[in-house]
Amino acid sequence: MTSSDPVPFTPVPHRAGLYMAALQLVFTLGWTVYAIYLPRLAHDVGLPASAVLWILMLDQAIFTLSDFAMGVMADKVSRVVGRLGRIVAAVTLVSSLAFLLLPFVAREGTRATWLFLALVVIWAVTASALRAPPLMLLGKYAARPAVPWLAALAMLGYGLAGAAAPYLALMLRGLDARLPFVIASVAVVTATLGLSAIERMLAHHPAAAPSPAAQPLAFTGAARATLLFVVAMLAFGLGFQIHFALNSPPLFLRFAPPADLALLMPVFWVGFNLMMFPASVVTRRLGGFAVMGFAGVIGATALGAAQVAGGLGFLVAAQFVAGAAWGALLMSAFAAATALGASGAEGRTLGLMFSALALATFARIAAVAADMKSDPLLAAALPWLPAVAWIIAGLMLLALIAARGRAKAAAPSREAAA
């Protein structure tokens, strides 16, 4: 093999990525069940309707802190193969038990109220064990060129859950909460039991040296690159939250009746799921930061187009492209995070990524709680905020990539001058 030959690698078996997809699917569907029933459960324990938003904000505040803490923990305990899987399974058992008990303690009374809130906190703290730590294993053990494809497989579960959420809400309407909570809890525990086996399989699967594309922005320094990554993820996450949760329903209602929302909202997730896999090929060649930048700019254009859509067909196309950009963004962000955390800090950087997304969700819920739309100025800015956030973050990352290229081009000149 000559130096010009491509870097060989042995891809991690696809079943590892598919397993992570199943894990993310059941976890995200569990969160969806929780969000659907929370207003009813809060009412049952005597809490006012206004308390629901505060509980959801509390959840996201806890996720912001515990996602990072769980990621750091994952880096430490994964030094012994098989230990992380056992710890995550044990923590998930506690989390699922707290989750399962929520509808069973939901009855009027002061004690029931405090017990309900305590279970919510326990569940939120421990649920972070299923976010960064399992996905960290892919970044830790996979050959670098295989990471984008495996990230696309893993994120597929998240995308499928997002697409299923409107239908799930219709199916569960009027149904007793206890059965869905039991099913969700059992599904999560069952899915987690295989993590130790997957961890051992990944640890013993041969992987080649990292590809050059897996080291984005090394010239900036690890700390600065990580900070820029977190800021970009916060901007992208905030744009997604505001666009999908706040802007998309009224956009569709311009052209369609409310009954059609369950059919139209998943268009975003169709684009998300379809684009991740071709985008993973580009990420393998260009690196995660470059694809994040391009996806941010393209997505911002689609978000702006959705606001000026003159018909349902154009709006559906814009939503599809926006979803595709979000899929490319999340997949390439996973690749960028694992590259930034290479050599033992993959969990930390993935934890920071999930913390940024949780903080963005917190900000969106806080905006609703503060009745942001009641202020004419803020209400006028809200439709355009996602596009502005995405294009600023995307251009920032592309500017950094361009600076990296200039730095590389200048290096031979300095050597020649010396």
N, C-alpha and C positions, 0 to 999 in steps of 0.2 A: 504493500500500500504506500502510495506517495503522499507527500504533504498536501497535494492539491485534492486528494480524494475526500469525499464527504465524511464527516464524523459518523462512525457506525454506532448503533445503539440497539439494545434488545428491549423492545417495548414491554411494559408491564402488561400482564394479561388483562384483557378488557373486563373480565369479571370483577376486578377491583374497582374500576370506574363505575360499572353498573351497580355494584353493591353500594357505593357512595350515593349514586342516584336514588336508589331505593330508600336509603337512610334519610336523605334530604326530603324525599317525597313524603314519607310518613311523618317526619318531624314538622314540615311546613303545613301539611293537612291538619295535624294536631293543633297547630297555632290557629289555623282557620276556624276549626271547631270552637276553640276557646273564644275567638273574637266574635263569632256568630252568637254564642250563648251568653257572653258576659253581661249584656244589658239585662237579660232575664234573671241570671243568677244574682246580680247585684240587687235587683228589685226584691228577690226572694229573701235576701238577708237584711232588708230594710234600708239599703243605701239609695240615695236620690239618683235620678238619671244623670245628673251632672257629675257624679262620682266616677262614671264609666271612663270618661276621658282621662281623669286623673289616675285611675288604675292603669290604663294603657300607657300613660306617660311614665308611671313608676316602673312598669315592665321594661320599657325601652331604656330608662336610666340605669336599671340594673344590668341589662344586656350590655350597655356601653362599657361598664366597669368589668363585668364578669367575663365578657368575651376575651378581653385582653388578658385577664388573669388566667383563664383557662388555656389560652394559647401559650403563655409562659410556662404554665404547669406541664403542658404537653411536651414542650421541648426538654424539660428536665426528666420526666419519667420515661420518655421514649428511649432513653439511653440504654435501657434494659428491654430487649425485644419481648413483646407480649404483655408488658406491664400496663401500657397505656390502654389497651383494649379492656383489660380487667377493671381498671379504675373507671373508665368511661361507662362500662356496663353497670358498675356499682352505683355511680352517681345518677345514671339514667333510671335505675330502679327506684331511687329516692324521688327523682323528679316525676316519674310516671305515677308513683303512689300519691304524691301531692296533687297531681293533675286529676287523677281518677276520683279523689275524694271531694273535689270542688262541688259537683252537683249534689253530693250526698249530705254535705253540711249546710247547703244553701236553704236555710229556713230562718224565720224571724227570731230575733233575740240578740241581745248585746254580745253574749258569748259566741253565738254563731257568726256574727259579723266579724269579730276579731279573729276567730279561727279561720274563717274564709280568707281574710286578708293575709294571715300568716301563711296559709297554704299557697296563695298567689306568689308571695315573696320567695318561699322555698322553691316553688316550681321555676320561677324566673331565674333565680341564681343557679340552679342545677341544670336547667335546660341548655345553658351555654356549652355544656360538655359535648353537645351534638353539633356544634357549629364549627369552630376552628379545629379542635383536636382530631377528629377523624380525617378531615380533608388535609391536615398537615402531613399525614402519612404518605399521601400521594406525592407531595412536594419533597418529602424527605428521602424517599426511596426510589422514586421513578427516575429513569434517565431523562435529562432535561428536555431533549427534543420530544419526548412523549407526554410531557406535562400538559401542554395546551389541549391535546385530544382527550386526555383523561379528565381535565377540568371541564371540558364540554360535556362529557358523559355524566360527571358528578352534578353539574348545574342543571342537567336535564330534569332531575327530580324536582328542583325548585321551580322550573318553568312549567312542568306539567301540573304541579300543585296550583300555581297561579292561574292557569287556564281552567282548572276544575273548580276553583273557588266559587264563581257565580252559580254553577250548577249545584254545588254542595249546599250553598245557602238555600236554594229552592227545595232541595230534597229534605233538608233538616227542619224546614219551617213547620212549626207546630208539633215536632217530635220531642218526646221527653229527653232531657239532656243526658240522663245517666247512661243510656246505651251507647251513644256516640263517644262519650268520654271513656267508657270502658274499652270499646273497640280501638280507639286511638292509642290508649295507654298500652294495651296488649301488643299492638302492632309495633310501637316504638321499642318496647322491651325486646320483642322477638327479633326485630331487625338488628338491634345492638349486640345480641349474643354472638354474632359471627365476626365481630370486629377483631378479636384477638387472633382468629385464624387468618383474617385478611392481613393483619399486621405482620404475622410471621411469614406469610406468603410474599409480601412485599419486601421484607427484610432479607429474604434469602433469594430474591430474584436478581440476577445480574444486571447491573446498569453501568453504562459507559460514562466517561468524563463529560462534564457539562459542555454544551455547545456554546460558541461565542455569543449567540443571540440571547443566552440566558443570563447575561450580565449587563442589564440596561443601566445606563447612567452611572457606571462605576467611577467615571471621572469626577462626578460631583461630590463623592464621599457618601458613605452609607447613611449617615445620620440625615444629611440634607435630602438625599433621594427618598428616604423613608418618610420624612416630613412632607415633601411634595406629593408623594403617593397618597398619604392620608388626607391632605387638603383636597386633592383631586377627587378621591372617593367620596368625601363629604359633599362636595359640590354635585357630583354625579348622582349620589344617593338622594340628595335633597330635590334635585330636578326630577328624578323618577317618582319620588313620593308625591310631589305636588301635581305633576302631570297625570299620573295614573289614578290617584285616589281623589283628587280635587277637581282637576280640569277635564278629564276624559268623560265622565258621565254627562255633564251639561253640554259638551261638544256633540256627543251622539244624540242627545235629546233635541238638538236643533233640527235634526232630520228624521228621527225615528221615535216611535212611542216608547214609554218606559218598559213595556213588556219585552222589547227587543234587546234591552241592555245585556241580559244574560248571554245572548248570542254574539253581541258586538264587542263587549269588553275583552273576551279571550283572543281577539285578533292580534292584539299586542303580544300575547304570549306565543301565538303561532309563529310570528316573526322571530321572537326570542329563541324558540327551540330550533327553528330551521337554520338560523344564521350561525349559531355557535360552532358547528362542525366545520363549515368552510372557513370561518374566521380563525379556527385553531390552526389551519394550515398556514395562513398568513402570519399568525403569531409565532409559529415555529421558525419562520424565516426572518421576521423583522423584530421580534421581541414584544413583550407585553406592553411596555410604555408606548411604543409607536402605534400599536393597534388601538389602545385606549384613546390616544389622541385623535386618530382618524375617525374612530367610531363616535367620539364625542362631537366632532364637527358635523359629521353626517347626521347623527341623531338630532343635534340642535336644529339643523335645517328641516328635518321632518317634524319636530315639535312646533317650529314656527309655521310650517305649511298646514299643520292641523288646525291652527288658530284661524287661518284665512280660508279654510276649505269652503267651497261654495256648494258642495253636494256630498251625499253620503259616500259615493264611490271614491271620491278624492280623499275624504277623511279616513276611510278604511285603509286606503293605500298608505297614507301618512302614518297611521297608527301601526301598520305592519312594519314600515321602515324604522319607526322609532323603537319598536320592540326588538327588531333585528339588531339595532345599534346597542340596545341595552344588553342583549345576549352576548354580543361581541365584547362589550365593555366588561361584564362580569367575568367572562371566561379569561380574557387577557389580563384582567386585574389579578386573578388567581395565579396566573403564570408570573406576572410581575412581582407579586408578593413572595412567592416561593423563591424567585431568583434573588430578591433583596435579602431574604433570610437564609440564603444558602450557607451551609456549614454550621447547622445547628440552631438557627433562629427562625425556622419556617413557621412554627406555631405562633411566635411573637408577632410576626408581620401579618399573618392571616388573622390573628386576633385583633390587630389594629384595623384591618380591613372591615371585619364584622362590627367592630366598635363604631367605626365611622358610619356604617350603614344604619346601625341602631340609633346613633345620634341624629341622623337625618330623619329617621322615622319619628323620633321624639319631637323634632322641630316641626314636622308637619302636623302632628297631633296637637302640639302647643298652639300652632296657628289657628287650628279649628277651635280649641278651647277659648282662645282669646277673641274669637269671632272676627278674624282678620278681614272677612269680606264686608263687614259693616263699615269699615273705613273706605271712603270712595277712592282715595289715592292708592291704598294697598290693594283694593279690589281690582283697580285698573292695571296694576303691575303684576298681579298674580298669574294671569294667563301667559305672560312672557318670561316670567322668572325661570322656568325650567330651561328654556332655550338659551337664555343668557348664561345661566350657571354652567350648562354643558359646553357652550362654545368657549367660554373663558377657560374652563379646565382643559378642554381639548387643545386649544391653541397654546396653553402654557406647556403642556407635555410635548407638543410638536416643536415648540421653540427650544426646549431642552434637548430634544433629539438632534435638532439642527446644530445646537451648540456643541454637542458631542462630536458630530461630524467635523465641524471646524477645528475642534481641538485635536482630533486624530490627524487631520490634513496638515495641521501646523507642526506636529511633532517631527516628521521627517525633515522639514525645513530647518528647524532648530538644530537637529543633529548635523545636518549638512553645514550649517553656518559655524558650528563648533569645530 
